[in-house]
Amino acid sequence: MRLGEKLRYLRLVEGTLRGLDREMTQQEVVRAIHSELNKSISQAYLSQIENGVRPHLTNSTRMLL
């Protein structure tokens, strides 16, 4: 499983765990990270990871996700 596929799968799992009965959108993930961890990541960056444009993460991003 590639990084982008794993991230999309984890959005599905997290959405299910939060009672949404669907995958979380990238924007919902951004808002959740900001409200729960007081950290930020952009939706565009998540999109790039999922689409394979950014195949590698920095350690700080890896820990954040």
Phi and psi in degrees as GROMACS dihedral restraints (atoms count N, CA, C in turn):
[ dihedral_restraints ]
;  ai    aj    ak    al  type     phi  dphi    fc
    3     4     5     6     1   -82.3    20    10
    4     5     6     7     1   164.3    20    10
    6     7     8     9     1   -56.7    20    10
    7     8     9    10     1   -47.1    20    10
    9    10    11    12     1   -62.1    20    10
   10    11    12    13     1   -40.6    20    10
   12    13    14    15     1   -64.8    20    10
   13    14    15    16     1   -40.0    20    10
   15    16    17    18     1   -65.8    20    10
   16    17    18    19     1   -41.6    20    10
   18    19    20    21     1   -63.5    20    10
   19    20    21    22     1   -42.7    20    10
   21    22    23    24     1   -63.3    20    10
   22    23    24    25     1   -41.6    20    10
   24    25    26    27     1   -61.4    20    10
   25    26    27    28     1   -42.3    20    10
   27    28    29    30     1   -67.0    20    10
   28    29    30    31     1   -30.6    20    10
   30    31    32    33     1   -66.1    20    10
   31    32    33    34     1   -36.2    20    10
   33    34    35    36     1   -65.9    20    10
   34    35    36    37     1   -46.8    20    10
   36    37    38    39     1   -62.1    20    10
   37    38    39    40     1   -46.2    20    10
   39    40    41    42     1   -64.6    20    10
   40    41    42    43     1   -39.1    20    10
   42    43    44    45     1   -62.4    20    10
   43    44    45    46     1   -40.9    20    10
   45    46    47    48     1   -65.2    20    10
   46    47    48    49     1   -44.2    20    10
   48    49    50    51     1   -64.4    20    10
   49    50    51    52     1   -29.4    20    10
   51    52    53    54     1   -87.6    20    10
   52    53    54    55     1     4.7    20    10
   54    55    56    57     1    79.9    20    10
   55    56    57    58     1    18.7    20    10
   57    58    59    60     1   -83.9    20    10
   58    59    60    61     1   -19.3    20    10
   60    61    62    63     1    57.6    20    10
   61    62    63    64     1    30.4    20    10
   63    64    65    66     1  -163.8    20    10
   64    65    66    67     1   169.8    20    10
   66    67    68    69     1   -74.5    20    10
   67    68    69    70     1   149.3    20    10
   69    70    71    72     1   -70.8    20    10
   70    71    72    73     1   144.9    20    10
   72    73    74    75     1   -75.3    20    10
   73    74    75    76     1   163.3    20    10
   75    76    77    78     1   -60.9    20    10
   76    77    78    79     1   -38.8    20    10
   78    79    80    81     1   -65.3    20    10
   79    80    81    82     1   -37.6    20    10
   81    82    83    84     1   -64.5    20    10
   82    83    84    85     1   -36.8    20    10
   84    85    86    87     1   -64.4    20    10
   85    86    87    88     1   -44.4    20    10
   87    88    89    90     1   -58.8    20    10
   88    89    90    91     1   -46.6    20    10
   90    91    92    93     1   -64.6    20    10
   91    92    93    94     1   -39.8    20    10
   93    94    95    96     1   -65.7    20    10
   94    95    96    97     1   -42.2    20    10
   96    97    98    99     1   -62.1    20    10
   97    98    99   100     1   -43.1    20    10
   99   100   101   102     1   -65.9    20    10
  100   101   102   103     1   -45.2    20    10
  102   103   104   105     1   -76.0    20    10
  103   104   105   106     1   -33.9    20    10
  105   106   107   108     1   -92.1    20    10
  106   107   108   109     1   -28.7    20    10
  108   109   110   111     1  -116.1    20    10
  109   110   111   112     1    -8.1    20    10
  111   112   113   114     1    56.1    20    10
  112   113   114   115     1    36.3    20    10
  114   115   116   117     1  -123.1    20    10
  115   116   117   118     1   168.0    20    10
  117   118   119   120     1  -132.5    20    10
  118   119   120   121     1   149.1    20    10
  120   121   122   123     1  -151.0    20    10
  121   122   123   124     1   146.5    20    10
  123   124   125   126     1   -91.2    20    10
  124   125   126   127     1   154.2    20    10
  126   127   128   129     1   -65.0    20    10
  127   128   129   130     1   -35.8    20    10
  129   130   131   132     1   -62.8    20    10
  130   131   132   133     1   -39.2    20    10
  132   133   134   135     1   -65.0    20    10
  133   134   135   136     1   -43.1    20    10
  135   136   137   138     1   -61.0    20    10
  136   137   138   139     1   -40.9    20    10
  138   139   140   141     1   -62.7    20    10
  139   140   141   142     1   -42.8    20    10
  141   142   143   144     1   -62.5    20    10
  142   143   144   145     1   -39.2    20    10
  144   145   146   147     1   -64.7    20    10
  145   146   147   148     1   -48.0    20    10
  147   148   149   150     1   -65.1    20    10
  148   149   150   151     1   -32.3    20    10
  150   151   152   153     1   -90.0    20    10
  151   152   153   154     1     3.2    20    10
  153   154   155   156     1    80.6    20    10
  154   155   156   157     1     7.6    20    10
  156   157   158   159     1   -69.9    20    10
  157   158   159   160     1   -34.6    20    10
  159   160   161   162     1  -117.9    20    10
  160   161   162   163     1    91.2    20    10
  162   163   164   165     1   -76.6    20    10
  163   164   165   166     1   -12.8    20    10
  165   166   167   168     1  -124.1    20    10
  166   167   168   169     1   146.8    20    10
  168   169   170   171     1  -112.9    20    10
  169   170   171   172     1   152.6    20    10
  171   172   173   174     1   -73.9    20    10
  172   173   174   175     1   160.2    20    10
  174   175   176   177     1   -62.0    20    10
  175   176   177   178     1   -38.2    20    10
  177   178   179   180     1   -66.0    20    10
  178   179   180   181     1   -38.3    20    10
  180   181   182   183     1   -68.6    20    10
  181   182   183   184     1   -40.5    20    10
  183   184   185   186     1   -59.6    20    10
  184   185   186   187     1   -44.4    20    10
  186   187   188   189     1   -68.4    20    10
  187   188   189   190     1   -35.9    20    10
  189   190   191   192     1   -64.5    20    10
  190   191   192   193     1   -43.9    20    10
